[in-house]
Structure formats: structure tokens, C-alpha cells
Amino acid sequence: MALIEFKNVSKSFKSNPIFIDVSIQFEKGKIYGITGNNGSGKSVLFKMICGFIPPDKGQIVIHPDYLEPKNKFPKNFGIIIDRPGYNASKTGFDNLKSLAIIQNLISDEEIKEAMKIVGLEPENTQKVKHYSLGMKQKLSIAQAIMEKQEVLILDEPFNALDRESVDNIRKLLLSYKMNRKTVLLTSHNQEDIELLCDHVLRIENHKLTETK
């Protein structure tokens, strides 16, 4: 059984079709790149996978290992879609701590470790309102990985990162694949797609077509 499967999925907004009769499968332990022009529906695709918005027609099936009874949102998914909202007057660690408390799955040390992995200093007392765009992006990635999620849904994870940080996050994602974890990502940088992705899917003419 596929990790994620689209069965004849269609989605429109105000009579404007985004997807028409899309059927596709995503398998465990691979990195998938989603490409397409601005406004083609990359973020919509991710939001439907995560249960944030429903399809108009068809079905999106998540493997039962990643579902909980009576919860439409998949579990064990780390997500970056749009730009996450943080409390600007708190530090990066305090923001992540506030989010971690929701499920209470990880310790302070595990939060700090996730920050270090992406290149942030957990003891930094700088408030998020003073973070650079690159630091905010690293904080988003730390949030997506800190609970050791099995599936990452990452919309433009490399935005605003310097070259060293890009290389670091690429290595991180490849290590995820080596550990049989699954990554779906978008990137405007073709190099990211070519270096990382086992499969590349392009959104065009309201369809999702495999190009690699």
C-alpha cells in the first residue's frame, strides 16, 4: 500500500480548476520533487495531503500507519507550508518549546538538538522579530524535524538560506531517505530537485505528471 495515494482527485477555487482527475502514488523512503509555475497548485497539493483543505472530488488515502482514529490530519508529518507564524517577542527555542508542548513528545534537549542540526544556536536570546529571513527558515525546518517525523512536506525549504545552509539541509534530507523516511518538497532551484529527488512530478494543465 502506498504511503499517500490520490484517486481521481479534482480541486477548484471559484470555478478556477487547480487539479482535474489526478491519480498518483507516493511511496515510503523516497524524495519527491514537485515542480510547476507560480500559482500552479504546489501549496494546494500539500495542503490537501495534510488534510488542511479537502478535494472537491476523488479521494486522498493516507497509509493507516500515519492516521489516528477520528483525526483527519495525518500523524508523524513534519510540515512547512507558507510561512509559519511565530511569537515575535519570544526566542526561537521558546517558540519551538510552545509548539512541542502540544503533543509533549520530546524533551528540551531534543528541541535544542533539532535547532543545532539546522544551524541555530538554542541558547541565543535574540527574539524572533530580530531574526533574518534565513534564520526564520531554519526555525521552520527545526519545527518540521524536531519530533522526528517520518514524513516531511516542505514547501520551498531552501528559501533565504545561504550556500552553506543549503548544503547542510540537503545532507539532512538525504539522511532522511537513507533512514527510510519520506520527503515531498518544492524548490525553484532546479539543482535542489536534480540532486535530491528520486521522482520529479510537474503540475501542468491541472495534472500531475512524472518527469523523472
N, C-alpha and C positions, 0 to 999 in steps of 0.2 A: 504494500500500500504506500502511495506517495505521501511525503510529508505535507504537501499542500497541493490541492488539485482544484482547478477551475473547470466547471462543467457548464458549457454553453452560457457563459456569463455576459450580460449586457448591462451597461450603465450610461445614463444620460443626465444632464443637468439643463433644466429649462428647454427641453426638446433638442439640446445640443448633444449628439451622441459622443461618448468617450470610448466605450468598448461595445462591440457588437458580436455576440455569439463566440466568445473566446473560450477555448478549451486548451488547457496546458497543465503540466505537472512539474513540481519541484521536488527533487529527491534529496534525501539526507546526505550530509557530508560533502556538499559541493558549494562552490561560489558562483552565483548567478549575477550577471550584469544586465541591468535594464536600461536601454537607451531610447532616445526619441527626442523630437523637437520640444522646445518650451511649450507647455500647455497641452502636450500630447496625452497626459494622464498618468505619469510615473507616480506621483504622490497619491493619486486616486487609487491606483493599483495597490499600493502599500496599505492605504487606509482600509481598503476592503479586506485584505488579508488579515489585518489586525482586528477586524470587527468594528471599526470606528464608523464606517458607513456601509449600508447593505447594497448588494447588487439589485438592479431592477428586475432582472430575470436570471435564471440559472442558479447554480449552487457553488459555493466555495467550501471545500471539505478539508478540514484540518485533521491530521492523524490523531487518533484518540489519546495517544501518549501525551499530547500537548493541549488537552482540553480538561476542564473541570466541570462537573455537573452544574447545570443551571448558570453557567457563566459563558457569555458569548465571546469573551476575549480569550485568546489562546494564552497558555501559561508558558513560562520559560522562553519568552521572546524579549530580546533587547531591541529597543526601537529608537530611531531618530527620524522623525517626520516633521517637516517645517522646523522652526527653531523652538526648542523647549523653553518654557517660561521659568525663570528662577527668581528668588527673592534677592533683589539687587543690593539690599543692605546687609546680607549675610555673606560669609566666606564660601568658597567653593565646597570645602568639607562640610560645613553646616548645612548647605543646600542638599548635598547628597545624603547626609545623615537624616534630614527631614523626610526624604523620599524612601530611604531604606527602612525607616520605622513602620511604614505602611504594611509591609509583609513580615518585617522582623526576621529576616532570613540570614543576615550577615552581621559580622562584628565591625566595630570601628576600624580594626586593623585591616579587614578585608576592603573596606571603603578606601582606606589610605593606600593599600596596595594597588587598587584599580587606578587611583589618581597617579601614582608613580609610573604605572605601565604606560599611560598616555602622555607622560611628561609634565605633570603638575606636581607642585610641592604641597603636600597635605597640611603642613604647618604654616603655610603662607596666610597671614592675617588680612591680606588685601580683600576688599569687598568685591563681589561680582560686578557691581556697577563700574568698577575701575578695570575690569578685565579687558584685554584686547579681544578682537574677533576670534583670533586663533585660540586663545585661552578658553573662550566660551565654547568653541567647537570641541576642544579636548575634554571639557567638563561634560558635554553631551555624550561623548564616546565613553567616558568613565561611567556615566549613568547607565549606558546601554550594556556594559560588560560587568558591572560590579557584583551582580548577583549570579555570576557565572552562567548566564543564559545560554541555552543550547542553539537558539536561532537568533540571528541578528538581521534586522530590517533597517537598512541605513540609507537614507536619502541624502546624497551629496556629503558623505562623511569627511571628505578631504578639503572642503571649503575653508579658505582662510588659513590653512596650515602652511608652514614653511617647509622647505625641501626635506630637512632632517626629520620633521614630524611626519611628513607624508611617508617617508621610508619606514619609520617606526610603526605606523599604523598598518602599512602594507604587510610588514612582517607579522604583526599581530593577527591580521585576518588570515594569512596563510597558515599560521599555527593553529587557528581555529579549525581550518579544514583538515589539517593533519590529525586533529583530535576528533574527527567525525562530526564536527559542528557544521551548521549551515549558515550561509551568508547570502542575502539578497541586497544588492546595492545599486545606486545610480551614481554616475560621475560624468561631468562634462569633459573630463580629461581622458582621451582615448587610451593613453598609456596605462592609466589605472585599470581600465577594462581589459586591455590586452594582457597585462602582467598577472592579473589576479583571477580572472574568471574562467571557469570550466565551460560555461554556457553563456552566450550573449543573446538576449531577446530584445528585439526592437519593436516599439509601438509605432505603428504606421497604418493609416486608413482604418483606424478603430480596431485593429487586430494586433496580436502579439505573435511575432514571427521570429523563430530561432535563426540567427545569422552565424552562430559558431557552435 
